[in-house]
């Protein structure tokens, strides 16, 4: 294995964020040259043993405080930038992506040990392996399984500039992050009733096509409580049918150990992010929506460890 692969990937992400080499003023993405080998060496051990002692809890509290303070600083800075850019909606999307790259990467800082090319979640303390990065710069619909708050940081960091998120309209009431989300011109949907949700999806698709954007979506619709994959909703299929963008699955493994839903204890569990080969949607048809949902769900089941697969 080429031990420079992981470092090259991090440098590419950093340059992409600050130089925006894959975007043009009209919102179009242009290809970015990636190194051929992008797989980071796996952690020294795939076996994780939980430590819930008082020392571990204290370290976790310190990490969360540092994480929160760091996000407050970057959120304040980019809020000012986005306010200045109110007349330019696409530029706000791009700056929102750069905010995500900076903040997400800050929480997943690249540290290289001697003779070991290993990424460490610097603040949150998690060793991470990234695979399939040759598919990380597609103009596509990126879908991710969701079992931890850490998934948000990873998604912000590892999707290309020119990518917009989709969230429920109520996100605007989330302190700091919600207001920044709206300022960055990311997309919201009304899930109050089926007809409103369908109309919201159509508006999202139109915005994506018009501005040559990519999308990021969690097809489960909510976080898993125990890390096991939940049933997929149909929204990503309808978006694919309307935009004809390929779907790039991003499989997150181990994040449910690192930071569980409803808890504040961050554990140094190893994490893997695996970009899978894009799924073309050019020939998808309206009458096979359920088939496409099952197709993607089955792909995730095949690529997740047994402990994260559905029980039924």
MIROGU-249164 format. One line per 4 residues: number of its first residue (from 1); for each residue z, x, y of C-alpha. Coordinates in pm, 1 decimal. Example, Ala and Ser with C-alpha at 12.3 -4.5 7.8 and 13.67 -1.06 7.14 Angstrom:
# residues 2
1) 780.0/1230.0/-450.0  714.0/1367.0/-106.0
END
This chain:
# residues 312
1) 0.0/0.0/0.0  -75.6/111.2/350.3  267.7/155.2/507.9  125.2/116.4/857.4
5) 14.6/-243.1/796.8  326.2/-423.0/916.3  359.5/-211.2/1229.4  -7.4/-269.8/1312.3
9) 42.7/-642.4/1276.7  335.7/-636.6/1517.3  144.0/-429.5/1768.7  -151.9/-668.8/1743.7
13) 79.0/-962.7/1812.7  232.5/-786.0/2110.8  -106.7/-697.0/2257.9  -234.8/-1047.1/2189.7
17) 56.1/-1193.6/2380.1  36.5/-978.3/2690.0  -336.1/-904.6/2711.7  -451.9/-1236.6/2561.4
21) -754.2/-1075.5/2402.1  -847.3/-1386.2/2205.2  -865.2/-1631.6/2496.5  -1104.4/-1686.3/2781.1
25) -1048.1/-1875.2/3108.3  -1211.7/-2192.0/2972.9  -974.6/-2201.5/2678.2  -1206.3/-2069.3/2406.8
29) -1073.5/-1830.6/2148.2  -1267.4/-1522.1/2052.1  -1217.2/-1326.8/1730.4  -956.3/-1055.8/1716.1
33) -990.4/-745.4/1499.9  -713.3/-727.7/1242.9  -624.5/-434.6/1024.7  -738.6/-482.1/666.1
37) -399.0/-446.5/502.8  -131.3/-659.4/662.2  127.1/-716.1/389.9  470.0/-579.2/472.4
41) 665.5/-423.4/189.9  907.5/-669.4/34.9  1279.9/-632.1/90.0  1455.5/-389.3/-140.4
45) 1598.7/-679.6/-338.9  1480.8/-1038.3/-377.6  1824.6/-1144.7/-496.0  2041.9/-1284.8/-220.1
49) 2415.0/-1328.2/-264.3  2587.9/-1541.1/-0.3  2884.5/-1399.5/185.9  3086.0/-1665.6/367.6
53) 3386.3/-1445.7/445.2  3538.5/-1418.4/791.2  3351.0/-1096.2/874.1  3019.7/-1261.8/790.9
57) 3117.2/-1567.2/998.1  3213.2/-1349.0/1295.4  2885.2/-1156.8/1281.3  2701.4/-1489.3/1259.7
61) 2876.0/-1620.0/1573.8  2783.7/-1305.4/1766.9  2420.2/-1334.4/1657.3  2396.6/-1698.1/1759.5
65) 2550.2/-1630.4/2101.2  2309.1/-1340.7/2160.8  2022.6/-1558.6/2039.8  2117.0/-1841.5/2277.3
69) 2165.6/-1612.6/2578.1  1835.5/-1434.3/2509.8  1651.1/-1765.2/2489.6  1813.1/-1881.0/2813.4
73) 1679.5/-1573.8/2992.3  1322.1/-1605.3/2862.1  1323.7/-1983.4/2909.6  1431.4/-1947.9/3273.3
77) 1163.4/-1685.5/3344.4  882.0/-1886.4/3185.9  997.3/-2209.9/3345.6  936.4/-2052.4/3685.8
81) 595.5/-1925.0/3570.5  495.0/-2267.1/3438.3  605.5/-2442.9/3754.8  376.4/-2213.5/3953.8
85) 92.3/-2297.8/3715.6  123.0/-2677.7/3732.6  -237.1/-2721.9/3861.7  -379.7/-2525.8/3565.4
89) -299.8/-2706.9/3237.8  -474.7/-2465.6/2998.9  -310.1/-2164.8/3160.7  24.1/-2336.7/3102.5
93) -60.0/-2370.5/2732.0  -148.3/-2001.5/2716.0  169.6/-1899.3/2896.1  368.5/-2126.5/2667.0
97) 222.9/-1935.2/2372.3  312.5/-1604.2/2533.7  667.1/-1733.2/2583.4  674.8/-1815.9/2213.2
101) 542.0/-1475.9/2113.4  790.2/-1291.5/2334.1  1090.2/-1506.2/2238.2  1002.4/-1532.7/1870.6
105) 925.2/-1163.2/1842.6  1242.7/-1072.6/2028.8  1432.1/-1258.2/1757.9  1222.9/-1085.2/1491.4
109) 1198.0/-735.0/1638.0  1005.6/-470.3/1447.9  1232.4/-188.3/1332.0  1083.1/73.8/1103.1
113) 1309.9/275.0/873.6  1209.5/619.5/753.7  961.5/580.9/464.2  1017.2/203.9/459.2
117) 789.2/-26.5/660.2  1020.3/-324.4/684.9  1060.0/-588.8/953.0  1410.9/-689.3/1039.6
121) 1508.0/-1005.7/1218.4  1686.8/-794.9/1477.9  1912.7/-1054.7/1632.8  1944.5/-1290.4/1337.5
125) 1961.8/-1004.6/1085.2  1701.9/-1117.5/828.3  1460.8/-889.7/640.0  1116.1/-1051.8/652.3
129) 788.4/-1004.7/465.0  459.8/-1131.2/613.8  157.9/-1182.7/388.3  -197.6/-1309.5/430.8
133) -227.6/-1212.0/796.1  -605.9/-1192.1/765.3  -585.5/-1572.5/809.0  -345.6/-1561.7/1105.8
137) -601.6/-1575.5/1386.5  -815.3/-1870.4/1277.0  -879.5/-2157.9/1514.8  -714.5/-2409.0/1286.9
141) -441.0/-2659.2/1216.6  -142.7/-2448.9/1108.2  97.0/-2638.5/882.6  446.1/-2514.9/790.4
145) 721.3/-2632.6/560.1  1042.3/-2687.1/753.7  1397.5/-2620.1/631.2  1568.3/-2422.6/908.9
149) 1582.9/-2367.6/1287.8  1445.8/-2018.9/1213.7  1113.4/-2183.7/1124.9  1070.2/-2266.5/1495.0
153) 1107.1/-1900.2/1597.9  866.1/-1787.5/1325.7  609.0/-2050.1/1420.2  632.1/-1960.0/1790.5
157) 586.8/-1592.2/1712.1  320.2/-1601.2/1441.3  61.2/-1853.0/1563.2  -222.9/-1731.8/1788.2
161) -254.4/-1780.0/2161.8  -428.8/-2109.2/2230.1  -212.4/-2305.3/1985.2  -32.3/-2623.9/2084.7
165) 254.0/-2794.2/1910.4  300.7/-3163.0/1838.1  642.2/-3319.9/1877.5  791.5/-3663.7/1924.2
169) 793.9/-3777.7/2287.2  1175.5/-3766.7/2296.9  1168.1/-3385.8/2287.8  1172.8/-3389.9/2668.7
173) 1545.5/-3470.3/2651.2  1632.0/-3154.4/2455.3  1815.9/-2921.1/2697.8  1598.7/-2635.4/2832.1
177) 1359.2/-2619.4/2538.7  1235.5/-2976.3/2579.6  1156.9/-2937.7/2947.2  978.4/-2607.4/2882.6
181) 780.1/-2770.8/2602.0  650.7/-3035.0/2841.5  586.0/-2783.1/3119.9  379.5/-2575.7/2876.3
185) 152.8/-2877.4/2828.5  221.5/-2905.1/2457.4  143.9/-3239.0/2301.1  376.1/-3530.8/2227.3
189) 329.1/-3839.7/2015.9  489.0/-4183.5/2035.1  636.2/-4263.9/1693.7  799.0/-4590.4/1804.7
193) 545.3/-4797.7/1611.1  237.5/-4728.6/1390.8  -23.8/-4838.1/1646.6  130.4/-4620.3/1919.3
197) 143.3/-4323.6/1678.5  -223.8/-4366.1/1584.8  -326.5/-4380.7/1950.7  -116.4/-4071.6/2024.1
201) -288.9/-3884.5/1741.7  -630.6/-3974.7/1881.0  -529.7/-3843.3/2223.9  -399.6/-3522.7/2065.0
205) -728.1/-3471.7/1878.0  -932.9/-3525.5/2194.4  -723.9/-3269.8/2385.7  -758.4/-3014.9/2106.1
209) -1137.1/-3051.6/2081.6  -1189.5/-3055.7/2459.2  -989.0/-2737.8/2516.8  -1081.5/-2547.6/2197.2
213) -720.4/-2529.1/2085.9  -540.3/-2475.7/1757.8  -253.9/-2695.1/1636.4  80.3/-2635.9/1468.7
217) 248.8/-2914.7/1274.9  530.4/-2965.2/1023.0  376.3/-3212.2/774.1  715.9/-3316.3/631.3
221) 801.9/-3468.4/968.7  1163.5/-3347.4/955.5  1374.6/-3058.8/828.9  1471.0/-3040.9/464.7
225) 1849.7/-3037.9/416.2  1847.3/-2817.6/107.0  1523.5/-2621.4/140.2  1334.6/-2832.2/-113.6
229) 991.6/-2951.9/-6.1  982.8/-3309.8/121.0  689.4/-3554.8/92.9  412.6/-3495.3/346.0
233) 315.9/-3747.4/611.6  -51.5/-3823.8/680.5  -73.2/-3709.8/1042.2  -222.0/-3367.9/970.7
237) -503.1/-3530.1/769.6  -594.7/-3767.4/1052.5  -596.1/-3474.6/1294.4  -822.0/-3277.6/1060.0
241) -1060.6/-3572.2/1027.6  -1086.6/-3603.7/1405.4  -1106.5/-3232.6/1493.0  -1272.4/-3094.2/1176.5
245) -1055.7/-2785.2/1210.3  -965.2/-2595.8/891.7  -606.1/-2612.8/773.0  -410.3/-2288.7/733.8
249) -90.3/-2338.7/531.3  201.8/-2116.8/637.6  457.2/-2104.3/356.6  811.8/-2018.1/467.0
253) 1042.2/-1898.8/191.1  1414.1/-1829.4/224.1  1473.2/-1966.4/574.2  1697.7/-2241.6/432.3
257) 1937.1/-1969.8/312.8  1921.5/-1785.1/645.6  2015.3/-2079.1/868.4  2079.0/-2419.2/719.1
261) 2026.1/-2756.6/880.0  2337.6/-2879.2/1056.6  2516.4/-2543.8/1041.4  2579.8/-2248.9/1271.5
265) 2623.6/-1978.4/1008.6  2332.4/-1732.8/1011.3  2309.1/-1531.0/690.0  2103.2/-1211.4/632.7
269) 1885.8/-1375.4/367.4  1536.7/-1230.3/303.8  1247.3/-1438.3/440.3  880.0/-1448.4/346.8
273) 595.4/-1591.8/556.9  269.8/-1633.9/366.4  -54.2/-1743.4/533.6  -276.6/-1905.2/269.6
277) -653.4/-1919.6/268.6  -792.8/-2181.3/513.6  -884.0/-2520.7/369.8  -1215.1/-2646.4/508.2
281) -1217.2/-3008.2/625.2  -1583.5/-3050.2/725.1  -1657.1/-3281.7/433.8  -1330.6/-3478.6/435.3
285) -1367.4/-3856.7/447.9  -1142.4/-4140.3/563.7  -1120.3/-4301.0/219.7  -945.8/-3999.3/62.1
289) -652.1/-3948.1/298.2  -392.7/-3974.5/21.2  -587.2/-3726.4/-193.0  -580.1/-3467.0/85.9
293) -206.4/-3517.7/138.0  -148.9/-3457.1/-235.3  -381.8/-3156.3/-227.4  -183.9/-2974.8/42.2
297) 151.8/-3076.8/-102.8  48.7/-2938.7/-443.0  -56.9/-2610.7/-280.0  290.3/-2574.4/-130.9
301) 457.4/-2657.9/-461.4  252.2/-2384.5/-630.4  343.0/-2123.5/-367.6  713.5/-2197.4/-323.1
305) 984.6/-2060.6/-552.9  1142.8/-2299.8/-801.7  1450.5/-2345.1/-581.3  1235.5/-2488.9/-298.1
309) 1014.5/-2717.5/-504.6  1078.1/-3094.2/-510.7  1301.5/-3213.1/-794.0  1054.5/-3487.6/-888.0
END
